Amino acid sequence: MYFAALLARTEDGWQASEPDLDDVETLADLCDLARAAGEEDETVLVFIEQEDAWFGVVRVDGEEDPRIYVSDAAAAARSSYGEILLTDEVLGRDPEDLDDLVDLDGTEDGEDDDDEDAVAGPSEDHVPVGPLGETDVLADLGMSTKELLALSGDGALTGEALGEIADALGCADVLEAVR
């Protein structure tokens, strides 16, 4: 079960809404949805949570590139919405480097295309366990890197992480209104 919320920081304070993610297939789609929720250059946060498995925060400031934080990348990778957040940039991969790993016949370098049992090198799909992304994504809004990481640590995710983040940002009431 997923929960998602858009939090737009306005002159009058935070405004929250529950987005319809049915048509969201890419990070660009998610960012467009966030930009539509705010005015001009306002900061909009997208909170996504899958029960007690993982949460993600996407920060969109106007037309700037989104800033992303995911509490557990490996758990998010097993989720359709989590996969949207785990871009090559967040994972620290250079897409051009990945293209070089695959030969024209579709096999990886050094892989024998006749031997299905051959052990391939490190998988380009490998995603690390634990937090990933910009740990300071909320620092200027009231939540330090240390506090954010504490919500993501081993066994720390209790389903209240987004509530604790919202509390630190001063918008717990508006988040609860859409929950």
C-alpha positions as CSV (number, residue, x, y, z in Angstrom):
1,M,0.0,0.0,0.0
2,Y,1.3,3.4,-1.0
3,F,0.8,6.8,0.4
4,A,1.8,9.9,-1.5
5,A,1.4,13.6,-0.8
6,L,2.4,16.9,-2.4
7,L,3.5,19.7,-0.1
8,A,3.8,23.1,-1.6
9,R,5.5,25.9,0.3
10,T,3.6,29.1,-0.3
11,E,3.7,32.6,1.2
12,D,0.9,31.5,3.5
13,G,2.6,28.3,4.7
14,W,2.5,24.8,3.5
15,Q,-0.4,23.4,1.4
16,A,-0.8,19.6,1.0
17,S,-2.7,17.6,-1.5
18,E,-2.9,13.9,-2.4
19,P,-1.7,13.3,-5.9
20,D,-3.2,10.9,-8.4
21,L,-0.2,8.8,-9.4
22,D,-2.0,6.6,-11.9
23,D,-0.6,8.3,-14.9
24,V,2.9,8.8,-13.4
25,E,5.4,6.6,-15.2
26,T,8.6,8.6,-15.1
27,L,10.4,11.0,-12.8
28,A,9.6,13.8,-15.3
29,D,5.9,13.0,-14.9
30,L,6.2,13.2,-11.1
31,C,8.0,16.5,-11.4
32,D,5.4,17.9,-13.7
33,L,2.7,16.9,-11.2
34,A,4.7,18.6,-8.4
35,R,5.2,21.8,-10.4
36,A,1.5,22.0,-11.1
37,A,0.8,21.9,-7.4
38,G,2.9,25.0,-6.7
39,E,3.3,28.5,-8.0
40,E,6.2,29.6,-10.2
41,D,9.4,29.0,-8.2
42,E,7.8,27.6,-5.0
43,T,9.4,24.6,-3.4
44,V,7.2,21.5,-3.7
45,L,8.0,18.2,-1.9
46,V,6.7,14.9,-3.0
47,F,6.4,12.3,-0.3
48,I,6.0,8.7,-1.3
49,E,5.8,5.8,1.2
50,Q,5.3,2.1,0.9
51,E,4.0,0.9,4.2
52,D,7.0,0.3,6.5
53,A,9.4,-0.7,3.6
54,W,10.7,2.6,2.4
55,F,10.0,6.3,1.8
56,G,11.1,8.8,-0.7
57,V,11.3,12.6,-0.9
58,V,11.5,14.5,-4.1
59,R,12.1,18.2,-3.9
60,V,11.2,20.3,-6.9
61,D,12.2,24.0,-6.9
62,G,10.7,25.7,-9.9
63,E,12.4,24.5,-13.1
64,E,15.5,23.2,-11.4
65,D,16.4,19.5,-11.5
66,P,14.6,17.5,-8.8
67,R,16.5,16.5,-5.7
68,I,15.8,13.0,-4.5
69,Y,16.3,11.1,-1.3
70,V,15.2,7.4,-0.8
71,S,15.3,5.7,2.7
72,D,16.1,2.2,1.4
73,A,17.1,2.0,-2.3
74,A,17.0,-1.8,-2.4
75,A,13.4,-1.9,-1.1
76,A,12.4,1.0,-3.4
77,A,13.8,-0.9,-6.4
78,R,11.2,-3.6,-5.9
79,S,8.4,-1.1,-6.1
80,S,7.0,0.6,-9.2
81,Y,7.0,4.0,-7.7
82,G,10.4,3.5,-6.1
83,E,11.9,2.6,-9.5
84,I,10.8,6.0,-10.8
85,L,13.0,7.7,-8.1
86,L,16.1,5.5,-8.6
87,T,17.5,7.3,-11.7
88,D,21.0,6.6,-13.0
89,E,22.1,9.9,-11.4
90,V,20.7,8.9,-7.9
91,L,22.4,5.5,-8.3
92,G,25.7,7.0,-9.3
93,R,25.7,5.5,-12.7
94,D,26.6,7.1,-16.0
95,P,24.3,5.9,-18.7
96,E,27.1,6.1,-21.3
97,D,29.2,3.8,-19.2
98,L,26.3,1.3,-19.1
99,D,26.0,1.4,-22.9
100,D,29.7,0.3,-23.2
101,L,29.0,-2.8,-21.1
102,V,26.7,-4.3,-23.7
103,D,28.0,-5.7,-27.0
104,L,26.0,-5.3,-30.2
105,D,24.7,-8.8,-29.8
106,G,23.1,-7.9,-26.4
107,T,25.6,-9.8,-24.2
108,E,27.7,-8.1,-21.6
109,D,31.5,-7.8,-22.1
110,G,33.1,-11.1,-21.4
111,E,29.9,-13.0,-21.3
112,D,29.7,-16.1,-23.5
113,D,26.4,-15.8,-25.3
114,D,26.3,-19.7,-25.8
115,D,26.8,-20.4,-22.0
116,E,23.7,-19.5,-20.1
117,D,25.3,-20.6,-16.8
118,A,28.3,-18.2,-17.2
119,V,28.7,-15.9,-14.3
120,A,28.5,-12.3,-15.4
121,G,30.3,-9.4,-13.8
122,P,28.6,-6.9,-11.4
123,S,25.0,-6.4,-12.5
124,E,24.1,-2.9,-13.8
125,D,20.8,-3.5,-11.9
126,H,22.5,-3.8,-8.5
127,V,21.0,-1.3,-6.1
128,P,22.5,-0.8,-2.6
129,V,20.7,-1.5,0.6
130,G,20.0,1.6,2.7
131,P,19.6,5.3,2.1
132,L,20.5,6.9,-1.2
133,G,20.3,10.3,-2.7
134,E,20.7,13.8,-1.4
135,T,20.8,13.5,2.4
136,D,20.7,17.3,2.8
137,V,17.5,17.7,0.6
138,L,15.6,19.2,3.6
139,A,18.4,20.9,5.5
140,D,17.3,24.4,4.7
141,L,13.7,23.6,5.5
142,G,14.3,22.4,9.1
143,M,15.5,18.8,9.0
144,S,19.2,18.1,9.2
145,T,21.0,15.3,7.4
146,K,21.5,13.5,10.7
147,E,17.8,13.6,11.5
148,L,16.8,12.3,8.0
149,L,19.3,9.5,8.2
150,A,18.1,8.5,11.6
151,L,14.6,7.9,10.1
152,S,16.2,5.6,7.5
153,G,18.5,3.5,9.6
154,D,18.2,-0.3,10.2
155,G,14.8,-1.0,11.7
156,A,14.1,2.7,12.2
157,L,11.3,3.0,9.6
158,T,8.1,2.7,11.5
159,G,5.6,4.2,9.2
160,E,5.8,7.5,11.0
161,A,8.9,8.8,9.1
162,L,6.9,11.1,6.9
163,G,5.0,12.5,9.9
164,E,8.3,13.2,11.7
165,I,9.7,14.9,8.6
166,A,6.6,17.0,8.3
167,D,6.8,17.9,12.0
168,A,10.4,19.1,11.6
169,L,9.3,21.2,8.6
170,G,6.3,22.7,10.4
171,C,3.7,21.1,8.2
172,A,2.5,18.0,10.2
173,D,-1.1,19.3,10.4
174,V,-1.4,19.8,6.6
175,L,0.1,16.4,5.9
176,E,-2.2,14.6,8.3
177,A,-5.2,16.3,6.6
178,V,-4.4,14.4,3.4
179,R,-3.4,11.1,5.1
